[in-house]
Amino acid sequence: MQNFRSNDPDILLDELGGDPPPARSGGTIHESELAALLGITRQAVAEKVRSGILKRVSRATFAYPDAVRDYCAHLREHAGRAGRPSAAGGDEYKVERTRLAREQADATALKNAQLRGELVPVADTLREWQAILRDIRAAMLAVPSQFASTQPHLTVHDIAALTDEIKRALEGLADGNA
């Protein structure tokens, strides 16, 4: 069994940064030594066992260097997912938290745009467009009588026909038919 109880950071860095020693049949490491090597507590090692990241070969004993590889693989996977929540069951909370943060950011952006005067209330816009369209309708319906005053040769029947055509056109626009 290898001893990792050294307090010399260079020795520990060599162990962590360099290639692991070749796997020996039955190469094991004690839980406390593994915790020291990984820079975590024994309780954290026990938690990694409970979550299935590390596997004991016997009581308080782990396969070396397999346990270190498993822990490093877990760290790589976790780092790869950082900031990108997945829809997996355990990450539902993270997905919802991210969605909530996005919604809150959108709400803040809308409030800021409103304070800057970049947004117009829907009721004000609707009221203004209704007034504009009423004015257009009135102007269009006034065309036949104004035209009749400048064209004395037109009959009453001609003016009525022109009025009917304008009304049909306005009704078609109101119904969505151009």
Order of alpha helices (4+ residues) and beta strands (2+ residues): alpha-beta-alpha-alpha-beta-beta-alpha-alpha-alpha-alpha
